[in-house]
Amino acid sequence: MKYLLLILVMFLFIKPIKANEFGCLTEALYHEARSEDDVGVLAVGTIILNRVKNKRFPNTICKVIHQGIYWQDKPVRDMCQFSYWCDGKTEKYKDIKALSRILRLAKIILSGIIVKTLDRATHYHASYVSPGWANDKQFKFITQIGKHIFYVDLR
């Protein structure tokens, strides 16, 4: 019950104009990085914001997160920028304690707090996968934070 109250209180402090973007960011952070420590979550959030600022990506948080190939208005499995969005699973919040932490971190990210070493990075992947793009010379390895490996696109 105290976590539910915490979540409700946090939503009261979010500006209405940011509500949709806040919701998209929260969902992505929860499904992509909830097992990371706070710096790891901030790192994933930094990549999302970097993409929003980059002309090669959509210009809103929701559009960046939902970018991918669609068929009949549904994302095609495994053809999205963020794997959770098109993995075929329903996006549900099952861990309320993790969600309350993610809500706090999403608010921090939207206030402008980022991981400075990632200020130009636009790509990352989990350390337990090896996507083909990561071997392309256009991507420069920056660092690994927790279970995620981060890159700058040199184009």
Backbone as CSV, one residue per row, in Angstrom:
resi,resn,N_x,N_y,N_z,CA_x,CA_y,CA_z,C_x,C_y,C_z
1,MET,0.817,-1.195,0.000,0.000,0.000,0.000,0.862,1.261,0.000
2,LYS,1.976,1.240,0.762,2.809,2.436,0.816,3.445,2.725,-0.542
3,TYR,3.740,1.661,-1.352,4.301,1.890,-2.685,3.266,2.515,-3.614
4,LEU,2.025,2.078,-3.506,0.957,2.651,-4.313,0.784,4.132,-3.975
5,LEU,0.827,4.459,-2.708,0.721,5.856,-2.279,1.899,6.666,-2.809
6,LEU,3.095,6.094,-2.759,4.285,6.763,-3.272,4.132,7.046,-4.767
7,ILE,3.652,6.090,-5.518,3.456,6.264,-6.957,2.448,7.369,-7.225
8,LEU,1.349,7.372,-6.502,0.330,8.395,-6.696,0.869,9.781,-6.368
9,VAL,1.644,9.899,-5.309,2.230,11.184,-4.927,3.207,11.657,-6.006
10,MET,4.016,10.740,-6.552,4.982,11.123,-7.576,4.277,11.643,-8.825
11,PHE,3.157,11.044,-9.204,2.430,11.507,-10.378,1.886,12.922,-10.182
12,LEU,1.627,13.320,-8.963,1.138,14.667,-8.707,2.189,15.732,-9.029
13,PHE,3.458,15.347,-8.997,4.530,16.304,-9.240,4.994,16.340,-10.686
14,ILE,4.398,15.547,-11.545,4.766,15.529,-12.949,3.918,16.551,-13.697
15,LYS,4.548,17.389,-14.477,3.821,18.388,-15.253,2.909,17.676,-16.251
16,PRO,1.657,18.102,-16.396,0.736,17.444,-17.318,1.249,17.361,-18.754
17,ILE,1.960,18.378,-19.191,2.466,18.376,-20.558,3.466,17.249,-20.789
18,LYS,4.085,16.779,-19.740,5.082,15.719,-19.833,4.500,14.344,-19.504
19,ALA,3.235,14.271,-19.165,2.662,13.014,-18.683,2.863,11.868,-19.662
20,ASN,2.581,12.078,-20.944,2.729,11.010,-21.916,4.192,10.618,-22.070
21,GLU,5.069,11.602,-22.178,6.499,11.331,-22.305,7.029,10.650,-21.038
22,PHE,6.555,11.101,-19.898,6.939,10.482,-18.626,6.501,9.020,-18.600
23,GLY,5.297,8.754,-19.043,4.791,7.379,-19.070,5.599,6.495,-20.000
24,CYS,5.930,6.999,-21.180,6.734,6.221,-22.131,8.132,5.955,-21.572
25,LEU,8.739,6.983,-20.988,10.074,6.821,-20.413,10.044,5.821,-19.265
26,THR,9.055,5.934,-18.400,8.929,5.006,-17.272,8.807,3.576,-17.766
27,GLU,7.938,3.365,-18.743,7.736,2.014,-19.282,9.039,1.447,-19.852
28,ALA,9.749,2.249,-20.647,11.000,1.780,-21.247,12.054,1.475,-20.185
29,LEU,12.208,2.370,-19.227,13.207,2.144,-18.174,12.871,0.909,-17.356
30,TYR,11.605,0.727,-17.059,11.181,-0.434,-16.273,11.517,-1.726,-17.016
31,HIS,11.159,-1.790,-18.281,11.332,-3.041,-19.030,12.751,-3.238,-19.552
32,GLU,13.500,-2.183,-19.733,14.858,-2.301,-20.264,15.925,-2.321,-19.171
33,ALA,15.662,-1.704,-18.012,16.773,-1.486,-17.079,16.433,-1.626,-15.599
34,ARG,15.279,-2.147,-15.251,14.917,-2.174,-13.825,15.875,-3.007,-12.975
35,SER,16.594,-3.956,-13.581,17.531,-4.770,-12.797,18.875,-4.072,-12.584
36,GLU,19.059,-2.919,-13.231,20.304,-2.161,-13.083,20.263,-1.310,-11.813
37,ASP,21.441,-0.864,-11.369,21.465,0.110,-10.279,21.032,1.461,-10.846
38,ASP,20.978,2.473,-10.011,20.474,3.773,-10.446,21.274,4.358,-11.611
39,VAL,22.586,4.211,-11.584,23.416,4.740,-12.674,23.099,4.004,-13.980
40,GLY,22.875,2.712,-13.902,22.513,1.947,-15.094,21.186,2.395,-15.686
41,VAL,20.216,2.683,-14.834,18.917,3.186,-15.306,19.099,4.573,-15.920
42,LEU,19.862,5.433,-15.251,20.124,6.770,-15.794,20.842,6.684,-17.149
43,ALA,21.709,5.693,-17.304,22.427,5.521,-18.567,21.464,5.196,-19.703
44,VAL,20.548,4.286,-19.479,19.559,3.949,-20.506,18.687,5.170,-20.811
45,GLY,18.287,5.896,-19.782,17.519,7.124,-19.981,18.293,8.166,-20.768
46,THR,19.589,8.243,-20.548,20.436,9.177,-21.281,20.411,8.862,-22.769
47,ILE,20.477,7.588,-23.113,20.436,7.187,-24.526,19.119,7.621,-25.154
48,ILE,18.017,7.408,-24.448,16.698,7.794,-24.965,16.655,9.295,-25.231
49,LEU,17.098,10.103,-24.269,17.094,11.557,-24.463,18.056,11.989,-25.567
50,ASN,19.201,11.318,-25.676,20.147,11.635,-26.746,19.517,11.391,-28.115
51,ARG,18.746,10.335,-28.224,18.074,10.055,-29.494,17.033,11.127,-29.813
52,VAL,16.307,11.571,-28.807,15.309,12.622,-29.036,15.977,13.872,-29.602
53,LYS,17.184,14.182,-29.140,17.911,15.379,-29.582,18.608,15.193,-30.933
54,ASN,18.774,13.955,-31.369,19.513,13.636,-32.584,18.579,13.652,-33.794
55,LYS,18.970,14.341,-34.857,18.101,14.496,-36.030,17.828,13.176,-36.755
56,ARG,18.609,12.135,-36.510,18.385,10.849,-37.169,17.300,10.010,-36.494
57,PHE,16.759,10.516,-35.389,15.733,9.784,-34.644,14.498,10.664,-34.488
58,PRO,13.367,10.060,-34.124,12.163,10.869,-33.863,12.420,11.896,-32.766
59,ASN,11.567,12.917,-32.684,11.823,14.041,-31.778,11.019,14.022,-30.480
60,THR,10.425,12.889,-30.137,9.776,12.764,-28.830,10.217,11.458,-28.182
61,ILE,10.098,11.404,-26.875,10.470,10.190,-26.145,9.623,9.011,-26.595
62,CYS,8.322,9.196,-26.691,7.435,8.090,-27.087,7.761,7.586,-28.480
63,LYS,7.998,8.498,-29.418,8.311,8.077,-30.789,9.658,7.366,-30.862
64,VAL,10.623,7.807,-30.090,11.927,7.128,-30.048,11.744,5.703,-29.522
65,ILE,11.044,5.567,-28.432,10.876,4.253,-27.807,10.065,3.300,-28.686
66,HIS,9.085,3.831,-29.387,8.208,2.986,-30.204,8.669,2.872,-31.653
67,GLN,9.858,3.367,-31.954,10.377,3.300,-33.316,10.631,1.850,-33.705
68,GLY,10.195,1.509,-34.904,10.403,0.156,-35.402,9.585,-0.088,-36.645
69,ILE,9.528,-1.323,-37.045,8.723,-1.720,-38.203,7.378,-2.217,-37.701
70,TYR,6.316,-1.715,-38.339,4.948,-2.058,-37.929,4.210,-2.723,-39.088
71,TRP,3.301,-3.598,-38.734,2.407,-4.203,-39.702,1.018,-4.218,-39.086
72,GLN,0.051,-3.670,-39.798,-1.319,-3.525,-39.304,-1.352,-2.837,-37.935
73,ASP,-0.589,-1.762,-37.828,-0.515,-0.926,-36.621,0.052,-1.631,-35.399
74,LYS,0.739,-2.738,-35.584,1.369,-3.448,-34.463,2.849,-3.613,-34.765
75,PRO,3.685,-3.495,-33.737,5.123,-3.663,-33.981,5.438,-5.106,-34.395
76,VAL,6.308,-5.243,-35.389,6.737,-6.557,-35.848,7.749,-7.102,-34.835
77,ARG,7.539,-8.330,-34.435,8.386,-8.956,-33.415,9.872,-8.825,-33.768
78,ASP,10.638,-8.372,-32.795,12.092,-8.229,-32.887,12.556,-7.234,-33.952
79,MET,11.696,-6.278,-34.312,12.054,-5.278,-35.325,11.904,-3.853,-34.778
80,CYS,12.208,-3.682,-33.510,12.075,-2.379,-32.866,13.423,-1.929,-32.322
81,GLN,13.526,-0.649,-32.068,14.743,-0.101,-31.479,14.931,-0.573,-30.032
82,PHE,13.824,-0.733,-29.314,13.866,-1.199,-27.930,13.167,-2.548,-27.872
83,SER,13.914,-3.563,-27.506,13.445,-4.944,-27.641,12.157,-5.233,-26.879
84,TYR,11.964,-4.641,-25.730,10.761,-4.947,-24.960,9.495,-4.566,-25.724
85,TRP,9.583,-3.542,-26.569,8.405,-3.019,-27.248,7.835,-4.006,-28.265
86,CYS,8.674,-4.860,-28.817,8.170,-5.785,-29.835,8.595,-7.229,-29.553
87,ASP,8.607,-7.602,-28.296,8.980,-8.976,-27.944,7.776,-9.905,-27.867
88,GLY,6.602,-9.367,-28.149,5.392,-10.186,-28.134,4.744,-10.311,-26.765
89,LYS,5.337,-9.715,-25.766,4.797,-9.789,-24.404,4.026,-8.512,-24.069
90,THR,3.035,-8.644,-23.221,2.286,-7.486,-22.750,3.140,-6.729,-21.738
91,GLU,3.153,-5.411,-21.849,3.927,-4.588,-20.911,3.137,-4.432,-19.615
92,LYS,3.552,-5.143,-18.588,2.902,-5.070,-17.281,3.949,-4.738,-16.235
93,TYR,3.515,-4.015,-15.224,4.381,-3.704,-14.086,4.084,-4.715,-12.986
94,LYS,4.990,-5.650,-12.814,4.774,-6.711,-11.821,5.521,-6.452,-10.517
95,ASP,6.557,-5.643,-10.574,7.391,-5.374,-9.398,7.160,-3.919,-8.964
96,ILE,6.277,-3.717,-8.007,5.895,-2.370,-7.576,7.071,-1.621,-6.952
97,LYS,7.904,-2.317,-6.225,9.068,-1.665,-5.621,10.014,-1.140,-6.715
98,ALA,10.245,-1.957,-7.739,11.088,-1.516,-8.857,10.426,-0.366,-9.600
99,LEU,9.121,-0.432,-9.768,8.404,0.639,-10.463,8.530,1.964,-9.722
100,SER,8.426,1.947,-8.415,8.533,3.202,-7.664,9.926,3.806,-7.826
101,ARG,10.957,2.970,-7.882,12.325,3.454,-8.108,12.457,4.021,-9.526
102,ILE,11.892,3.338,-10.505,11.946,3.793,-11.889,11.204,5.119,-12.051
103,LEU,10.071,5.278,-11.391,9.326,6.547,-11.446,10.187,7.703,-10.943
104,ARG,10.884,7.467,-9.842,11.775,8.494,-9.286,12.893,8.825,-10.272
105,LEU,13.483,7.799,-10.872,14.593,8.022,-11.799,14.124,8.662,-13.104
106,ALA,12.936,8.315,-13.569,12.399,8.944,-14.785,12.222,10.440,-14.563
107,LYS,11.741,10.809,-13.393,11.579,12.231,-13.068,12.936,12.929,-13.046
108,ILE,13.940,12.286,-12.492,15.295,12.843,-12.452,15.832,13.029,-13.869
109,ILE,15.631,12.037,-14.722,16.100,12.113,-16.108,15.423,13.269,-16.837
110,LEU,14.106,13.387,-16.665,13.387,14.476,-17.335,13.775,15.856,-16.798
111,SER,14.344,15.896,-15.600,14.814,17.177,-15.061,16.174,17.565,-15.644
112,GLY,16.795,16.656,-16.426,18.050,16.976,-17.088,19.275,16.263,-16.563
113,ILE,19.107,15.409,-15.580,20.243,14.660,-15.040,20.553,13.499,-15.983
114,ILE,21.780,13.474,-16.521,22.195,12.409,-17.430,23.551,11.866,-16.996
115,VAL,23.978,10.788,-17.638,25.316,10.240,-17.419,26.237,10.949,-18.411
116,LYS,27.075,11.821,-17.910,27.890,12.708,-18.747,28.767,11.957,-19.742
117,THR,29.321,10.814,-19.370,30.188,10.074,-20.294,29.416,9.560,-21.506
118,LEU,28.098,9.600,-21.443,27.258,9.128,-22.546,26.600,10.277,-23.297
119,ASP,27.125,11.492,-23.165,26.432,12.657,-23.711,26.247,12.633,-25.228
120,ARG,26.982,11.816,-25.966,26.785,11.698,-27.418,26.324,10.302,-27.837
121,ALA,26.216,9.400,-26.906,25.857,8.014,-27.233,24.392,7.897,-27.628
122,THR,24.135,7.073,-28.634,22.761,6.842,-29.088,22.394,5.364,-29.152
123,HIS,23.342,4.496,-28.846,23.074,3.065,-28.960,23.595,2.316,-27.732
124,TYR,22.916,1.243,-27.429,23.363,0.332,-26.375,22.745,-1.031,-26.632
125,HIS,23.317,-2.008,-25.985,22.716,-3.349,-25.985,23.122,-4.053,-24.708
126,ALA,22.377,-5.084,-24.372,22.698,-5.880,-23.192,23.991,-6.653,-23.450
127,SER,24.759,-6.848,-22.411,26.056,-7.510,-22.552,25.933,-8.981,-22.934
128,TYR,24.779,-9.563,-22.765,24.595,-10.990,-23.075,24.089,-11.234,-24.498
129,VAL,24.021,-10.173,-25.328,23.689,-10.333,-26.746,24.783,-9.682,-27.589
130,SER,24.850,-10.070,-28.859,25.854,-9.516,-29.770,25.181,-9.098,-31.076
131,PRO,24.558,-7.926,-31.081,23.896,-7.480,-32.311,24.921,-7.191,-33.408
132,GLY,24.553,-7.472,-34.630,25.465,-7.266,-35.756,25.940,-5.837,-35.896
133,TRP,25.071,-4.876,-35.605,25.453,-3.469,-35.771,26.627,-3.076,-34.879
134,ALA,26.784,-3.750,-33.742,27.830,-3.371,-32.788,29.237,-3.612,-33.342
135,ASN,29.355,-4.458,-34.367,30.664,-4.730,-34.978,30.982,-3.781,-36.126
136,ASP,30.037,-2.951,-36.505,30.236,-1.988,-37.583,31.174,-0.881,-37.097
137,LYS,32.108,-0.484,-37.951,33.100,0.529,-37.568,32.496,1.895,-37.298
138,GLN,31.247,2.101,-37.716,30.624,3.401,-37.452,30.252,3.554,-35.978
139,PHE,30.229,2.444,-35.240,29.890,2.500,-33.821,31.147,2.364,-32.978
140,LYS,31.356,3.371,-32.131,32.529,3.371,-31.258,32.083,3.015,-29.840
141,PHE,32.693,1.984,-29.295,32.431,1.585,-27.914,32.804,2.724,-26.981
142,ILE,31.928,3.010,-26.014,32.240,4.034,-25.015,32.539,3.369,-23.679
143,THR,31.563,2.620,-23.175,31.741,2.009,-21.854,30.681,0.942,-21.633
144,GLN,30.882,0.182,-20.590,29.850,-0.731,-20.118,29.429,-0.266,-18.733
145,ILE,28.129,-0.169,-18.529,27.566,0.177,-17.228,26.585,-0.927,-16.880
146,GLY,26.882,-1.640,-15.824,26.043,-2.773,-15.454,26.021,-3.793,-16.578
147,LYS,24.831,-4.185,-16.995,24.681,-5.194,-18.046,24.510,-4.586,-19.438
148,HIS,24.764,-3.304,-19.597,24.585,-2.656,-20.891,25.895,-2.071,-21.414
149,ILE,26.079,-2.181,-22.731,27.265,-1.674,-23.411,26.815,-0.510,-24.295
150,PHE,27.539,0.608,-24.233,27.118,1.854,-24.869,28.083,2.276,-25.986
151,TYR,27.484,2.898,-27.024,28.222,3.277,-28.227,27.835,4.664,-28.717
152,VAL,28.783,5.289,-29.431,28.537,6.498,-30.192,28.478,6.095,-31.661
153,ASP,27.509,6.636,-32.371,27.418,6.451,-33.822,28.276,7.544,-34.443
154,LEU,29.337,7.188,-35.144,30.298,8.147,-35.685,29.830,8.827,-36.970
155,ARG,28.693,8.431,-37.495,28.193,9.082,-38.719,27.877,10.527,-38.483
